[in-house]
Amino acid sequence: MATVLSGTSGALYYSPAGTSAAFGEANVDVANDEITVATYLNFKAGDPVKFSVVDTETGGTGTGTLPAGITAGTTYYVISYTASTGVMQVSATAGGSTITITDDGTAVAPNAFRVAYAAPAVVGSVREWNFEITRAEIDVTTIGQAIGQYAPFRSYITGYADGSGSATVYTTDDDSNLSNRMIEDVIQRSQTGATMKLYIDRVVSGGTVDDTSSRSITVPVILTSASLNVNPDDGQTVEISFRPSSAPTFDLSQS
């Protein structure tokens, strides 16, 4: 018999908005061990990031070689990011020294380098979340149908899918808390990189999430609003509303 899931095993994981950017060979400063990505993004000191080569036309894996000193798939940590210039430095360890870059790599257009938040991280102060999926219908009923005993039915075909969701989070006095960052991200100009991983049934093994045994929905999102609730009797909460920026990925089976 199938097991009915309880909400107590769910969770919300989040990658902040404005934490994905492409850059080219000319944006690699070997002398100063810096890279220059887009300006006015949302990278912060301590953010875990990974580098890759992408095809900017397809969005898939590209062809090229990352700058020497940077390894694809390895987690690095932002030391500094200057929003007005887009200049970034990263370290191999949290709070460590700047990595040494010895060449600017190879990425011929349409290929480029990409730096992005490593993976969605748990938002520990979430009270609840919800996500609704809808599907439009297109009326294709024709006129001039033969009249019979019963009224004719309208005809429909399926249209585009859409969705919407919200999460209620507690505000905290920790500026680095992801729930606080999610609130600020509502007005972040660039929403690139904002992703929610909505666990319906989260299974933890050895201190880490076992995704093969968990059920989840991964949603690239646009954050649309933040509604604050403050009263003397309850913890301060904010309801964050969001909608998909592209198709969600469903992982609802356990293996």
Number of C-alpha atoms within 10 A of each C-alpha: 3 4 5 6 10 9 13 10 14 18 21 24 18 25 26 27 28 21 21 25 19 20 18 22 18 11 17 22 17 15 10 11 18 20 23 21 24 18 15 16 22 22 24 17 16 18 21 23 22 19 23 21 24 21 20 16 10 10 10 11 13 20 18 18 18 22 24 14 14 23 14 14 11 13 20 25 25 23 23 19 23 18 16 10 12 17 18 21 21 28 21 19 16 16 13 14 13 18 18 19 19 15 17 20 19 18 22 15 14 12 23 24 27 21 19 21 27 19 18 17 17 17 21 14 18 20 15 15 20 11 16 10 12 10 10 12 13 11 12 10 13 8 6 6 8 7 8 7 5 6 8 11 7 9 11 12 10 10 11 9 11 16 17 16 17 19 20 20 25 19 21 15 7 10 10 13 14 23 27 19 19 22 21 14 23 19 14 17 12 18 22 21 22 24 25 25 22 22 22 21 20 20 17 13 10 6 7 8 12 13 17 12 17 20 20 21 16 20 23 23 25 23 25 15 16 21 11 15 13 10 8 6 6 8 13 14 22 23 20 22 22 22 19 21 17 12 13 18 12 13 16 14 10 10 6
